[in-house]
């Protein structure tokens, strides 16, 4: 009787709200509502199979928002609430971020560049503003350090390097990869925190040689480099925190696969309309060509 009442009133009131008021579960209502409709039951089962496949295909990291967009990209007409219900019925959950922790040591006497970005994280085209940062990676064989370069336009990781040290050579290696892959013109802004690696004479000379401008975050303000920190949060939650890492070689290979084969090419990014960074750049290029 309760389910029948909810079905009769669902055009006027939210289903979840009514289920809560009458003391029944939302998933129970939807199971009841599809029980007498073979077509809807078949679709619900098919969606469950598809959700399980997409969850596995994307390393088990998608929550209901990204899963919903992934389903829509497959041509499914579905909302977030139904997606969340199907995931819950199948025991599937995404990966939530851990609290932010600052690791930069900016206590040095090297020159500090002005903040040219000022939290404007939306450049109009690629290769206009890059950001860089370093993070720690724990393994059984000792610490590794990962440096990345990210294009703010598409959130694509355009350069990265891993080493067992965090000297200036580490960030220079990541920058060299980015320059080689992207070939940006003069006027590119490279933004980072105030770490000694980025403030070093060698690093700033490498930027100057390519006609790039150096920009640095305000003192003690992690939000000025939030995009790089967000990437590290995703990497750690979706890969590094899920497994134990025995050797440096295995860890480096896994991080490389995550960046090149998943994050850049397949992972749906909420900031760029739930497309991957590579798809976003290709779609933008297509639109500009058409114009």
Helices and strands as residue ranges (DSSP letters): H 2-9, H 15-22, H 26-35, H 38-57, H 64-73, H 80-89, E 129-137, E 144-151, E 156-163, H 168-182, E 189-192, H 196-199, H 201-209, E 213-216, G 222-225, H 226-238, G 240-242, H 248-257, I 258-263, G 270-272, H 277-290
